[in-house]
Amino acid sequence: MGRLTGAENYVLKKSDSNFLIALFAVIYFTSQIILGTIFHKIGTLQAFMLQTTLSSDKFKDIASGWIASGQIGIYYQHFYLDYFHPLWYSIFLS
């Protein structure tokens, strides 16, 4: 324990770099814009409700509506960026 990987050391050394902070800010906000355009196709409010609901019935209603209309694939597209989002966001915040 206590050993950092090469990538972690690089990020720590460069975390004072304004360029690196600006770069990851641009990547992060570009990612958000792309996610917004994906969600716009299926209804931004519905996507927000699906991701924040605590009701399984509400989740099923929204998802089944997208399945019935053939739009569920559009929702799945957002996962490609979503997988990397925590990395970009955490580097931007560091």
C-alpha positions as a Python dict, from the first residue, in 0.01 Angstrom:
ca = {
    (1, 'M'): (0, 0, 0),
    (2, 'G'): (102, 359, -33),
    (3, 'R'): (240, 307, -383),
    (4, 'L'): (89, 514, -658),
    (5, 'T'): (67, 406, -1017),
    (6, 'G'): (243, 601, -1287),
    (7, 'A'): (-84, 759, -1396),
    (8, 'E'): (-165, 869, -1042),
    (9, 'N'): (181, 1021, -998),
    (10, 'Y'): (145, 1203, -1330),
    (11, 'V'): (-192, 1349, -1230),
    (12, 'L'): (-57, 1456, -891),
    (13, 'K'): (241, 1631, -1051),
    (14, 'K'): (27, 1799, -1313),
    (15, 'S'): (-265, 1893, -1087),
    (16, 'D'): (-117, 2241, -1048),
    (17, 'S'): (-117, 2284, -1424),
    (18, 'N'): (-374, 2536, -1544),
    (19, 'F'): (-358, 2382, -1888),
    (20, 'L'): (-448, 2036, -1758),
    (21, 'I'): (-733, 2175, -1550),
    (22, 'A'): (-866, 2367, -1851),
    (23, 'L'): (-827, 2062, -2076),
    (24, 'F'): (-1029, 1836, -1849),
    (25, 'A'): (-1286, 2112, -1795),
    (26, 'V'): (-1336, 2126, -2172),
    (27, 'I'): (-1357, 1745, -2192),
    (28, 'Y'): (-1603, 1732, -1902),
    (29, 'F'): (-1833, 2004, -2036),
    (30, 'T'): (-1817, 1863, -2389),
    (31, 'S'): (-1919, 1528, -2244),
    (32, 'Q'): (-2212, 1694, -2067),
    (33, 'I'): (-2325, 1862, -2389),
    (34, 'I'): (-2309, 1533, -2580),
    (35, 'L'): (-2505, 1358, -2304),
    (36, 'G'): (-2761, 1637, -2320),
    (37, 'T'): (-2806, 1592, -2695),
    (38, 'I'): (-2854, 1218, -2646),
    (39, 'F'): (-3112, 1273, -2372),
    (40, 'H'): (-3287, 1542, -2576),
    (41, 'K'): (-3379, 1278, -2835),
    (42, 'I'): (-3574, 1075, -2579),
    (43, 'G'): (-3690, 1357, -2355),
    (44, 'T'): (-3454, 1521, -2112),
    (45, 'L'): (-3710, 1534, -1834),
    (46, 'Q'): (-3795, 1165, -1876),
    (47, 'A'): (-3427, 1069, -1870),
    (48, 'F'): (-3378, 1276, -1555),
    (49, 'M'): (-3682, 1117, -1391),
    (50, 'L'): (-3561, 768, -1485),
    (51, 'Q'): (-3219, 828, -1332),
    (52, 'T'): (-3345, 987, -1012),
    (53, 'T'): (-3663, 795, -931),
    (54, 'L'): (-3679, 573, -628),
    (55, 'S'): (-3992, 404, -760),
    (56, 'S'): (-3946, 82, -953),
    (57, 'D'): (-4290, 132, -1110),
    (58, 'K'): (-4194, 475, -1243),
    (59, 'F'): (-3867, 334, -1377),
    (60, 'K'): (-4052, 50, -1551),
    (61, 'D'): (-4310, 290, -1699),
    (62, 'I'): (-4046, 514, -1853),
    (63, 'A'): (-3822, 230, -1974),
    (64, 'S'): (-4112, 29, -2118),
    (65, 'G'): (-4229, 339, -2306),
    (66, 'W'): (-3886, 370, -2466),
    (67, 'I'): (-3880, -2, -2545),
    (68, 'A'): (-4224, 14, -2706),
    (69, 'S'): (-4127, 315, -2918),
    (70, 'G'): (-3788, 169, -3011),
    (71, 'Q'): (-3600, 447, -2832),
    (72, 'I'): (-3428, 240, -2562),
    (73, 'G'): (-3118, 216, -2783),
    (74, 'I'): (-3085, 594, -2766),
    (75, 'Y'): (-3081, 575, -2386),
    (76, 'Y'): (-2815, 303, -2399),
    (77, 'Q'): (-2593, 532, -2611),
    (78, 'H'): (-2530, 758, -2315),
    (79, 'F'): (-2348, 480, -2128),
    (80, 'Y'): (-2051, 498, -2365),
    (81, 'L'): (-1965, 843, -2229),
    (82, 'D'): (-2101, 777, -1884),
    (83, 'Y'): (-1835, 514, -1816),
    (84, 'F'): (-1557, 772, -1854),
    (85, 'H'): (-1741, 1062, -1691),
    (86, 'P'): (-1618, 997, -1332),
    (87, 'L'): (-1258, 997, -1453),
    (88, 'W'): (-1290, 1327, -1638),
    (89, 'Y'): (-1486, 1487, -1356),
    (90, 'S'): (-1246, 1376, -1081),
    (91, 'I'): (-940, 1499, -1270),
    (92, 'F'): (-1116, 1829, -1341),
    (93, 'L'): (-1194, 1869, -969),
    (94, 'S'): (-845, 1773, -855),
}
